[in-house]
């Protein structure tokens, strides 16, 4: 009779394990989904905080410019920057990113970031880009050689 009781006990334990496994599988799936959602929310929060910092930084610069005298006209007023236009300028002049950076006084990495749209040039750099736009291939070669 004990073997029947042992078999019954082991069968009940097996079925209980099966049920628990099914329930925990659902919980693990839900847990993984919650973790993914939390990670996505953290990324969005970080992105929003970076955007807010950029806006706050820009606002600080705007206040500083407003406090300066109005006689000081910035050299980059009215200058526009287009990623495709900048890349075409470099290709038209036949320059590498390093040569373009040397010509403008910035690093090759900055030129690369501008061309890929990861960053934008500052006002002084916009003025340098405008000056390079007015140069021809010979003038560029002469400046790089000097």
Secondary structure, 3 states (H helix, E strand, C coil): CHHHHHHHHHHHHHHHHHHHHHHHHHHHHHHHHHHHHHHHHHHHHHHHHHHHHHHHHHHHHHHHHHHCCCCCCCCCCCCCCCHHHHHHHHHHHCCCHHHHHHHHCCCHHHHHHHHHCCCCCCHHHHHHHHHHHCCCHHHHHHHHHC
